[in-house]
């Protein structure tokens, strides 16, 4: 094939991404369904949420979460008897009560679902200048599932999908398991969409600036000056870190860059880890123990925020805003303030939009 023939062939077979449309049925075999193509999907994915706070929805959610090999790496022969014989008998009831304390009663759902849906809607509006982009959202555990939303995007004509795990700091138990679940579903598809994944953004200037603005704005509303401000990240077992997970390093880099952006003296911003589970040692220092220690040592005023969580959820609203607050006061602290996550705020959406636009380059004009 000479150069001229190749150019003619390429022009006839390779077309840029364009608004979705069905192919002309006249050129398809009889009975062939219409085909949509040419759209680009963006799928925001967060950790997950139970559908309700009573026993069985909680059990379904916890079972899916705690059987994920990225979350619990113990051998099944050791872990499953503990999980099904003890944990899933008692934990759904206890965690259901915890969820009930922070449930969005107006919409009858968790705030994680509320905020993730809102983030998807707002991102769709922000990307309205690209008429071939479709934005959707899903959950790694619970509903809507990643598989169902990938299928929905394909039905909309998306032959390219940007997968956005909503975790600033990479961990195998968060970012990787979202990617795993998407790829697992792709393995079942005859016609796979092309996939891109948004990388960790723990050190992206737009993210650091959004955190700093959120903190500065919140602290300006207080009638006291926090002596310490704690950045509380979700923990992981130390063994995961020892095996090469970069999460610990990502968290500390976020804190360092944030402290520099805020212009604070060394030591005012503290990095801690929360939500440990099971008998293993997890990343330290632990948030609850640190809050207790500060109060016992005479620190009277603190603020806590969760830079590793894109949306407020059980771990932020119940574990920090409520439990950590109680611990601080019980041990002599006086003023405690919880700084909300970025959620669907202007600062938060600036981050999500900037990263999405960057990663869509080459797929959209």
N, C-alpha and C positions, 0 to 999 in steps of 0.2 A: 504494500500500500504506500503510494507516494504521499508527500506532504499535503498536497491539495486534497487528495482523497481522504486522508486522515482528518483534516480540518472539517471537511463536510460531514464525516461520520460523527465527530465529536459534537459539532453544532446540532446534529440531529438527535443525539442520545443523551447529552449532558446539559441539564438546565439548572439555573440557580434556584435556591429556595424561593417559593412564591406562595401567595395565598392558596389555601386548600381548595381543591375542586375535584369533582368526579371525572374520571376519564370518559371520553365519548364511548357510549355503549356500542356504537355501530362498529367499532374496531375490536370489540371483545367477543369471545365465543358466546354462543347462546347460553343463557343462564348464569353468566359470570356476574358477580355482584359489582356494583359501582365501587370504585377505588378512590379514596381521599388521600392526598399527599401534599407535600410542600409546606407544611406548617412545622414550627419549632415549639416544643413543649418545655416548660420549666416546672420542675416538681420540687416543691419545698417539703422536706421531711423532718419531723421532730421525733422525739423518743417514743411517745405514746401515752395513752390514757385509757382507763376503764370507761365503759359505757354508762356505768352507774356505780353507786357506792355500796349496794347490798352484796351479799356473799358471793353469788355465782358470777356476776360480771367481774367482781374483783378477782375471783379465783381464775377465771379464764385469762384475764390480763396478766396476773402474776405467773401463771403457768407458762404462758408464751414467753414472758420476759426471762424467767429463771431457768428455762430449758435451752436458752440460747448459749451455744458453746463459746461465743465471744464474751459473754457476761460471766458465766461460771465455767471454769476450765477443768474442774474436777472430773475424773472418770465417772461415767454414768452409773456404774456398779456401786460406786461410793455415794454419789450425790442423789440419785433418784429415790432410794429408800428414805433418805432424810427429807427430800422435797415433798414426796407424795405421802409419806407416813406421818410427817410432823408439820412442816412449814405450810403446806397448802390446806391443812386442816384448821390452823389457828390464825395464820397471818391475814387471810382475806377479811376476816371480821375486824381485826385490829386496824388494818390499813384503811378499811372502808370507813371507820369512824374518823380517822385522820383526814381522809378526803372530804368527808361531810363538813368538816370545819372550814374548808376553803373552797367549797363547791360554788359554781356560778348558778345560783338558784333561779335566776331570771331565765336563763337559757337551758337549765337542767343539764349542765355539762361542766367539765373541768375547765379552768381558765387556760390551761395549755391548749385545749382544742379551740377555745374562743380566740385566743391571740394568734394561733397558727392560721386559722381561717382568715382572720382580718389581715394578717401579713400577706397572704396569697391574694386577697382582693385588692389591697392597696398596691401591691407590686404589679398586678394586672393593669391597674389604672395608670401607674407610672410608665409602663411599657406600651401605652396605647399608640405611641408613634411607630410601632412595629405591628402592622395589622396581621402578620402571619405568626405572632407569638401567642401561645396559650399558656396561662399560669394555673397550676393546680397545687394541691397539698395533700399530704398523707402522713401516716404514722408507722414507725417500725413495729410497734406492738399495738394491737387494738385496731380500731377503725378510724378513718378509711385506710385500708391496707395499701402498701406500696404497689402490689400486683394489680389491684383494682384500679388504681389511678394511672399506672402505666398503660393499662388496657384502654382506659377512658381517653387518654391523650392520643393513643393510636387511632381510636375511632374518630377523633376530631381531625385526623389527617396529619398527625405529627410523626414524621419519619426521622426526626432528630429530637433528642430529649436531654436537657441539662438537669442533672440530679444534684440537688442542693441539700446536703445534710446540714442541719442547722446547729452545728457545733463549732465554735471558734477554734478550740484546741482539739487536735486530733487525738483520738484514743481508739484502740481496736474495739472496745466495747460500745462505742457510739458511732463514729464515722464509718468504720470498717463494716460493722454489721448492717448499716443502712445500704452500703454498696453491695454487700453480700446478697441481701434480700432482693435487690433489684436485678443483679446478675443471675441469681437463681431463677427468677421468673423469665428472664430473657432466654435461658436455656430451653424453655418449654415452647418458645415461639418459632414458628417457621420463618416469618418475616420480622426480623428484629429491627427496631429503630437504632440509629447510631446514638451512642451514649457518651456524654461528658460528665465529669463529676467536679464539683467545686472543691478545691483543696482547703486545708486549714487556713484560717485567716487571723490567727492569734496575734500577729505582729503587723497587720495591715494598718496604715495610718488612719484610714477612714474609721476603722473599728476602735482604735485607741482614742481617737478624737471624740467619737460618739460616747464612749464610756466617760471620758473626762468631762464633757459637757453635761452629761446626766448627773454626775457626782457634784459638780460645781453648782448646778441649778438646785439640786436637792439640799445641799448643805446651806445654801443661802436662805432657805426657808426655816431653818432651825433657830431656836432661841438659845442654843448652847453650842459650844465649839468642841467637836469630838477630839479627844486626846489621841485616840487610835482609830484607824479605819481599816476594817478587815475585808480583804478580798477572799471570799469563801468559794472554793471550787469543789465540784463533786470529786470524791476520792476514787482511787483504784487500788487494788492490792499491790503491795510493794513487789511481789513476785512478777507481776505483769511488767512493771517498770524495769526490773532486772532482766527480763527477757527481751527488752529493746523497745518497749512502747515509749514514744516521745512525749506523752501527755504531761508528765511532771515538768519537763523542760519548757514546753509550750506555756504552761501556766505561769511559771516564774518569769518567762520573757514578757508575757502580757503585763504582769505586775511591775516589772522594771520599767518598761516603756511608759506605762501609765503614770508611775511615780515621777518620771522625768517630764512627761507632758504636763502634769499638774504643778510641777516645780516645788514639790514637798521635800522636806528634809528627810534623810534616810531614817527609816524606822517607824515613821508615822503610818505608812501603809504596810500592813502585815498580810502574808499569804498563808492561808490555812486550807484544810480539806475536810469535807463533811461526808455524811451518809455512808459510813462504813457498815459492812454487813458480814456476818460470819466470824469464824475464829482467827482468820489470818490478820497479820499486821497490814495496815493500809498506809498510804502516804500520810506523812505527818509534817507539821503539827495538826492535831485535830481541832476543828473549829469549836466544838462544845467545850473541850478542855481548856482551850486558849481563852475563851470568853470567861470561864470560871476563874482561871488564874489571874486574868487582868483585874477582875472585880475584887478578888481576894487580896491583891497587891495594892489596892487603893485607887485604881483607875475608875473614875466616876462617869465618864462620858465616852461612848463609842458609837460608831456607825458601821454597818455591815452591808456588803453588796455581793452579788453573784455574777461575776464576769463570764463564767462558763455557760450560763443559761441564757438563751436568747429570749425565752418567755418565762414569766412567773408560773410556778407550778407547786406541787406538794413540797418539794425540797426547799423551795424558797419561802413560800407563804406560811407553811406550817413549821418546818424544821428550823428556819432562821427567824422570820418575823415574829413567831410565837414562842417556840421552845428556847431558842438562844436568848431571846429577850427575858424569859422567865429565869433562866440560869443566871444571867447577869445580875438581875435585881435580887435574886435569892442570896447571892454571895457579896452583896454590898454595893453593887453598881447603882447609879441613879438615873442617868439618861441614856437610852438606847434608841437608835433610829435605823430602820431598815430602808435601804435605797432600792427602789424597784428595778427590775430588769428593763432592758431597752424596749421589750414588747413590740407594740405596733406604733411607737412614738415616732416623731419626725426624725430624731437621731437614729433610732433603730432601723427605720425604713431606708434611710440614706445609706446605711451599710449594706443591706440586702440588695438594694437596687444597684449600687456601684459594683458589687462583686458579680451580680448577674450580668450586667452590661459588659463587663470585662470578659467574662467567660463565654459570652455569646458571640464574640468577635469572629468573623468569618462565616458565621451561620446567618447573620442578619446584616442588612446594610447599615 
